[in-house]
Amino acid sequence: MRSFNKSFFFYCVQLLCVFVLGIYLAIFGQWKLETNLLSLLPTSSNDQEIQLAEKALFSHKEQQLVVLISGDNSISAHQMLQHAINEIAQISSVNLPEPSLTEITQFYLPYRHNFLSQQYLDNINNKQELTRLFTSQMIELANPFVSETLSTAPRLNLAHYLQATLEQMEGIEYYQGVPSITFQQQRYLFSRLALNFNGFSLKLSQELSVELQHLFKQIENTHQVELLYSGILFHTAESTTQAKNEISTFGLLSLLSVFLLILLVFRSFLPLIISSFVISIATFYGLTAVFVFFEKVHLLTLVFAVTLVGIVIDYCFHTFVYIGSVSQDTLKRKHTNISQPLILGFITTALGYFFLVFSPLALLAQVAVFMIFGLMGALFSVLIILPRFKSLNKFQVTSSILTLSQRCISLLQRFRYIRIYIFVCVVITLLVMFFKLPTVFNDDIRLLNSSPTWLITQEKRVAETIGYQEITRIVVKADNRQSLLENQEKVIDKIRAEQPLLLIKSIAGLLPSIERQQEYFRQLNQADKAGNFVELLAMSGMSDPILPFTPLTFERFMQGPLSSISQLFLAAYPITLPNGSVSEKHALWIEVSGGALTVDLRNWIEKNSDSKLYNKADDVSKVLSYYRTELLFLLGMAFVIVALVLTLKYGFKSGLLATVATISSALIALFSSQLLIGYLNIFNLLAVLLILALAIDYVIFYQEHGLKDRTFIAISLSALSSALVFGVLMFSATPAVNSFGLTVMIGIIAIYILAPISASKSQY
Amino acid sequence: MTDILVFIKKSLLLSLVLMFSTAQAANDKSAEQVISALNPVNIASGTFVQRKYFNVLKQPIISQGEIHFEKDLGLLWQTNKPIHSQMLLKNSGLYSDDGINPIKKIKGAGAVASAMMSTMMGDTETILQEFEIKSTSKNHCVNLIPNDVQLSKIINAIELCSKTAKLNSNTKQNNILDYVILHEKSGNRTEIQLQFNSVNVLSEEIRAQLQ
């Protein structure tokens, strides 16, 4: 009795601590709710530095929206859009300053001998061709580069260089002064808008998304134009709405069905109130732990966390049924009868999740922490608080339920007699499925995408129109700026050598490395000494003495008229060195279009430690594939642990049967899922981990208590409630969530049938 | 930035197209009315002499060549002296060919090319969108002042002057532009003198290049 009070005191103290901590963290904590799918990805990778470089280069794109307008009245529609955008505080138009040609040529003039276009370079030792090149520029219908540079750079090498380089940088046309793109003979006016807040900010995203969509519709109707738009903002808003709906709908449905079940079985509100209390405590524990361990809580974590209800209610049912079947005295004496299997069940479940805590996939780690601490809170409450409710042993399971359970038990008893055959059949069937059913894994990023079809279709149309789908981006990094420019040239030279027809957009032309400028200078100087420019200079009657080499440095370039354009391609990012000091690194990106890179070239870029192909979707799929493989290994380990624990605890024969029941239910769930959805993904495997956690609870209870009515009823209620909770997830719009729900559902049905017939003890 | 270059080239080509059009020019009509009254021709062929006057050079740079136009195909501007080069304006865009390197498509030509084609088909609305039309002190001359801000940073005006001539046997005596002057902001200017021959159909070779 004393120890009972002591544990109650301990329970109250720890509950108070958790409450204080939880409320403190909820109000004053630094946690943030996340919807960005990419934030689910592991922070460690083979090349974390490249990831940092990618983030530095492309994170601003999360803040941007693209709007395309086409139709006869596109100009007036564009004006209406610009006017409306000016009125919205959270968004603004992105307009790049376009320096004048005079500004550009004046800036490059002091360095005019450091620049040679490819055509000049190819003909630098051919006097006649150089003259021909010069003449062709001079007679061109109108060439502003020649007009601007002839007086100060009369070899016209700078005019040709700037013309060729700036032409490569151009991608957008102008229609009546508005940037435009022509796609399939249709002109689209192009607007880039920037958010003045983080694109993943949930509330603001939802509000602004609604406002903008209303505005877009208004523009379409007023001017009879087609308006396409894309941006993370809309996905964030849609995902948030989707997740919020699912959490509230699924949560409510799960709770309602479980409560109905309790009322139906016990015909009393007390178990309902107690269950709600335990579920609330468990949820509070789980959330507090997540707030403690993670700064950002992903919305998808909370969707998965609904599963806590399913397991917590198991604990409640076992306790209700057990307490209801014994006297208060017996309860005090033989408390271990219920506590032992509950603790054992908790340990195995928590162990399963424990492995996931260290997963670099943030979602897994968050779900695992939430579940472990949530279950711990539930266990404390069930073991310490529930036995104190004296009235609990007054209510009994209704007689009709008892009768039904006894009938089921007698049926299961018959199965028990032939259980060896049943298990052999199950094992053979699984083996046949394993060898005959080709396992197809799907690691596509779209599994995580809950955006509606119309938004994805619109996104695709925008990408197609602006030619984004045909573009390959390459990220280049280096320790310092000059090395960065040299690395960039190395990559571009390689592409030009292997696939000369590809179009390359980069800042390499605007700012060659000092090494390359020196090389151009050397070649021009050598050609000058050889007299290759005499004839063409004579044509203009001008002189152009070559002065000592003066490089155009990075720092000087960034003070020039093209720095704002170049900044779109460049970024610097800090990196922490092993000694703890922080060093600044540099990165840039190159855009390749006009065809796909060959496999050899792709491999060369990937193997080069300073460059990487930028494809976030592909990266995510690779990560999912990697963790799916890891998870398979983890499941293998879990199967071994389950086998060892059960065999050591219950002996070879009983342990083996319990193991076969547990593992078979997991495999049945997996194979059936593949048959139903056509493939398997990481979320099916995650579901198997949960099945193992639930299955081990069921087999332990049957092994401990035997196939008797109170165990059967408790497990039936557990299974039914879990099936109701997880079954709901099958209706989620996110493929990841519905895959999870389906597999768990099948697994529960399988273990519900296999666990009782594997029990070593019969009724007593 | 190269859009400016492309724009200049094509604006000039546009003005060349204009000069193939028949005009009921009359002194009492405004320049806009003159342009609005243009009627397209289907085929034209001729020669040109171009003189480029640079502020820093004492003598102009002279080049000469041929010009060919067919409404449904496009326009070929071919320089024969001092070197051979071609510029082709087709439905698919603007291309340059120096006879040595592969034919190069001049990027960013879509919008202007479509404006060009609209003009060829008699869509004067497009011309009026791109330029402001102003009359000059000279008889039979008009100035095209670019509306585009970037273009106006480089070009002051394109001056088009016409004379009366008969393009081919199927048409009446028309007002045909025979002189084009491109006035650059820098003070440089390009003068082009055109001479059209009577032609009913373009040669197969030229048609093939434009296709």
Interface residues (C-beta under 8 A of the other chain):
Chain A: E98 S100 L101 T102 I104 Q119 R132 T135 S136 M138 I139 E140 L141 A142 N143 P144 F145 S147 E148 L150 S151 Q163 L166 E167 M169 E170 G171 I172 E173 Y174 Y175 Q176 G177 S180 T182 R187 S540 G541 M542
Chain B: M1 T2 D3 I4 L5 I8 K9 L12 L13 Q50 K52 F54 N55 V56 L57 K58 I61 S63 W77 T79 P82 I83 S85 M87 D98 N101 I106 K107 G108 A109 G110 A111 V112 S114 Q129 N147 D148 V149 Q150 K153 I154 I155 L182 E184 S186 N188 T190
